[in-house]
Amino acid sequence: MPPCDAVVNLAGKHILDVRRRWTAEYRDEVIRSRVETTETLVAAINAMPEPPEVFVSTAGKCFYGTSELAQDEAHPELDEDSQPMGMDFPAELVGLWEKAAEGVDTSRVRHVKLRIGIVLGKIERKSYLGRLWRIGRARGFLPIIRLPFCLGLGATISRGTQMFPWIHVDDMVGVILHTLDKNDAVGRFNAVSPGIVDNQTFTTAFAQALGRPVVWSVPEWVVRRLVGAERSSILLRGQLVRPRRTLEAGYEFKFPTIKLAMKDLVQKVI
């Protein structure tokens, strides 16, 4: 490790890469890309004669797990002090990931643990195809779903009542910078917008921003077939995650509502 003031670990293979079939080999690849990378990084930090002042480790909101809820049953509210409401593979993965980061020497390094929601990045026109469909390349979660929405085939997932913990990419960067600069920021912080919505509300907001309809929903069995049973809970079961400690630490979200976020993120090209 070179001399540095701070280390932020964002490494990890995308668990929802739909281009990759969900196999035991890919499952192990996802785990290693997070756990082994973090263990190596922590060992390097601990070995430094003069370590950085702060280490920001990241993991996902999937820590809180999922559980089957009745159709009219409300999602339990979860904050940084909440225990998982149910265990599935994504929750187990985050548990291993966070455990790997806990090896950092906290007697010498301030440790911030971020649990990140679904990051929404800006969509920009960067190609001829982008002109045709009013959309171009993007970063974050939106590239995964942009094409069917552009074709007017956007859909809610299952009943659409599962909660969708999201965060604008600018707020994601903002939370990282805020915890780096705030000297008393230690421990867990949820990097999710305070304006959490369910899947149907998110889907409708995205489609409206694109000027496209939402006319159908994807059955659960199709989602399981496409992404595999182990990771399907990310899309089929949500968590009502609140950024309580993040707000208490003084961070002010630039995009606290999905409407504001979509207005900034989606640029239609006529």
C-alpha positions in Angstrom: 0.0 0.0 0.0 1.3 3.5 -0.8 1.1 6.2 1.8 -2.5 7.5 1.9 -5.0 9.3 4.1 -8.0 7.1 3.4 -8.9 3.9 1.8 -12.4 3.2 0.2 -13.0 -0.4 -0.8 -15.7 -0.7 -3.6 -14.3 -3.9 -5.1 -16.7 -6.8 -5.9 -18.1 -8.6 -8.9 -21.7 -7.6 -9.8 -24.0 -10.2 -8.4 -26.8 -9.2 -10.8 -24.8 -9.5 -14.0 -27.5 -11.0 -16.2 -25.0 -11.9 -18.8 -23.6 -14.5 -16.5 -25.5 -17.7 -15.8 -25.8 -18.4 -12.1 -23.6 -21.4 -11.5 -21.6 -22.7 -8.6 -18.5 -21.4 -10.3 -19.9 -17.9 -10.7 -21.2 -18.0 -7.2 -17.7 -18.7 -5.8 -16.3 -16.0 -8.1 -18.7 -13.4 -6.6 -17.8 -14.4 -3.0 -14.0 -14.4 -3.7 -14.2 -11.0 -5.4 -15.6 -9.5 -2.2 -14.2 -11.5 0.7 -10.7 -12.3 -0.5 -10.1 -8.9 -1.9 -11.2 -7.3 1.4 -9.1 -9.6 3.5 -6.0 -8.8 1.3 -6.7 -5.1 1.6 -7.1 -5.2 5.4 -3.9 -7.2 5.8 -2.1 -4.6 3.7 -3.5 -1.7 5.8 -2.6 -3.4 9.0 1.0 -3.9 7.8 1.6 -0.2 7.1 3.9 1.6 9.5 1.7 4.6 9.1 -1.8 3.4 8.2 -4.5 5.7 6.7 -6.7 7.7 9.1 -9.9 6.0 7.9 -11.0 2.8 6.1 -14.4 2.8 4.4 -15.6 -0.7 3.7 -18.7 -1.2 1.7 -21.3 -3.9 1.5 -24.9 -4.1 0.4 -28.4 -3.4 1.9 -28.9 -7.2 1.3 -27.4 -7.7 4.8 -30.9 -7.3 6.2 -32.1 -10.4 4.4 -35.6 -11.1 3.1 -38.7 -13.0 4.3 -42.0 -14.0 2.8 -44.6 -11.4 3.6 -48.4 -11.8 3.1 -49.9 -9.6 0.4 -51.2 -7.0 2.9 -48.4 -7.3 5.4 -46.2 -4.2 6.0 -42.5 -4.4 5.6 -40.7 -4.0 8.9 -38.6 -0.8 9.2 -34.8 -1.5 9.3 -32.0 0.8 10.3 -28.3 0.4 11.0 -28.9 -1.4 14.3 -31.5 -3.9 12.9 -30.7 -7.6 12.7 -31.5 -9.5 9.5 -35.2 -10.3 9.1 -34.4 -13.5 7.2 -31.3 -15.2 5.7 -30.8 -15.8 2.0 -27.7 -16.0 -0.1 -27.2 -12.2 -0.6 -27.5 -11.7 3.2 -25.0 -14.5 3.8 -22.6 -12.9 1.2 -22.8 -9.5 2.9 -22.2 -11.1 6.3 -19.0 -12.7 5.0 -18.0 -9.5 3.3 -18.4 -7.4 6.4 -16.6 -9.9 8.6 -13.6 -9.7 6.3 -13.4 -6.0 6.8 -13.7 -6.2 10.6 -10.1 -7.4 10.7 -8.8 -3.9 10.3 -6.8 -2.6 13.3 -9.3 -0.1 14.7 -6.8 1.0 17.4 -5.0 2.8 14.5 -7.6 3.2 11.8 -11.1 4.7 12.0 -13.5 2.1 10.4 -16.7 3.2 8.5 -19.0 0.5 7.3 -21.4 1.5 4.5 -24.4 -0.6 3.5 -25.3 0.5 0.0 -28.7 0.5 -1.7 -29.3 0.1 -5.4 -27.3 2.9 -7.0 -29.0 4.8 -9.8 -26.6 6.5 -12.3 -27.2 9.1 -14.9 -28.4 8.1 -18.3 -26.7 10.0 -21.2 -27.0 10.0 -24.9 -23.7 8.7 -26.3 -24.6 6.7 -29.4 -26.8 6.7 -32.5 -28.9 4.0 -30.8 -29.3 6.4 -27.9 -30.9 8.9 -30.3 -33.4 6.3 -31.5 -34.5 5.2 -28.0 -34.0 8.6 -26.2 -31.4 6.9 -24.1 -27.7 6.0 -24.2 -25.2 4.5 -21.9 -25.5 4.6 -18.2 -23.9 3.5 -14.9 -25.3 1.8 -11.9 -28.5 -0.3 -11.9 -30.3 1.5 -14.8 -28.2 -0.2 -17.6 -29.6 -3.6 -16.5 -33.2 -2.5 -17.1 -32.9 0.3 -19.6 -33.4 -1.5 -22.9 -36.9 -3.1 -22.3 -38.0 0.3 -20.9 -36.8 2.1 -24.0 -38.7 -0.4 -26.1 -41.9 0.2 -24.1 -41.6 -3.1 -22.4 -40.8 -1.9 -18.9 -42.6 -4.0 -16.3 -43.1 -4.2 -12.5 -41.6 -7.3 -10.9 -44.1 -9.7 -9.5 -46.8 -7.7 -7.5 -44.5 -4.7 -7.3 -45.0 -4.3 -3.5 -41.5 -5.2 -2.6 -39.5 -2.2 -1.3 -36.7 -0.8 -3.4 -33.9 0.8 -1.4 -32.2 3.1 -3.9 -29.7 6.0 -3.9 -28.7 8.5 -6.5 -25.0 8.1 -7.5 -24.2 11.7 -6.4 -25.6 11.0 -3.0 -23.6 7.7 -2.9 -20.4 9.7 -3.5 -21.7 12.4 -1.0 -22.1 9.8 1.8 -18.6 8.5 1.2 -17.1 12.0 1.3 -19.1 12.9 4.3 -18.0 9.9 6.4 -14.4 10.5 5.3 -14.4 14.1 6.5 -16.4 13.6 9.7 -13.8 12.5 12.2 -16.3 11.0 14.6 -18.0 8.9 12.0 -17.5 5.3 13.0 -19.4 2.1 12.4 -22.4 1.3 10.2 -24.2 3.8 7.9 -26.9 3.0 5.4 -26.3 4.6 2.0 -29.9 4.6 0.9 -32.3 7.4 0.1 -34.7 8.4 2.8 -37.5 8.4 0.1 -37.6 4.7 -0.3 -40.4 3.4 -2.6 -41.7 0.1 -3.7 -40.9 -1.6 -7.0 -44.1 -0.4 -8.7 -43.5 3.2 -7.8 -39.9 3.1 -9.0 -41.0 1.4 -12.2 -43.7 3.9 -12.9 -41.3 6.9 -12.2 -38.6 5.5 -14.5 -41.1 4.8 -17.3 -42.7 8.3 -17.0 -39.3 9.9 -17.1 -38.6 8.1 -20.4 -42.1 8.8 -21.7 -42.8 5.1 -21.9 -45.7 3.0 -20.7 -45.8 0.2 -18.1 -48.3 -2.4 -19.3 -47.3 -5.7 -17.7 -45.5 -7.4 -14.8 -42.9 -10.1 -14.8 -44.0 -13.3 -12.9 -41.8 -14.6 -10.2 -41.0 -17.8 -12.0 -39.5 -15.9 -14.9 -37.2 -13.9 -12.6 -36.0 -17.1 -10.9 -35.4 -18.7 -14.3 -33.4 -15.6 -15.5 -31.2 -14.8 -12.5 -31.3 -18.1 -10.5 -33.1 -18.9 -7.3 -30.3 -17.8 -5.0 -30.1 -14.2 -6.2 -33.7 -13.8 -7.2 -34.6 -12.5 -3.7 -32.8 -9.3 -4.6 -35.5 -8.5 -7.1 -38.5 -10.4 -5.6 -38.1 -9.5 -1.9 -37.3 -6.0 -0.7 -36.3 -4.3 2.5 -37.6 -1.1 4.1 -34.2 0.3 4.9 -33.8 3.7 6.6 -30.6 5.8 6.7 -31.1 6.8 10.3 -27.5 7.1 11.4 -26.5 8.7 8.1 -29.1 11.5 8.7 -28.0 11.8 12.3 -24.4 12.2 11.2 -25.5 15.3 9.4 -25.6 14.2 5.7 -28.2 16.1 3.6 -29.4 14.1 0.6 -29.4 16.1 -2.7 -32.0 13.7 -4.1 -34.2 12.5 -1.3 -37.2 11.5 -3.5 -37.4 9.3 -6.6 -39.1 12.1 -8.6 -36.1 14.4 -8.1 -33.7 11.6 -8.8 -35.4 10.7 -12.1 -35.6 14.3 -13.2 -31.9 14.6 -12.8 -30.9 11.1 -14.1 -33.0 10.6 -17.2 -32.5 12.9 -20.2 -34.9 12.4 -23.0 -33.6 13.1 -26.5 -36.2 13.9 -29.1 
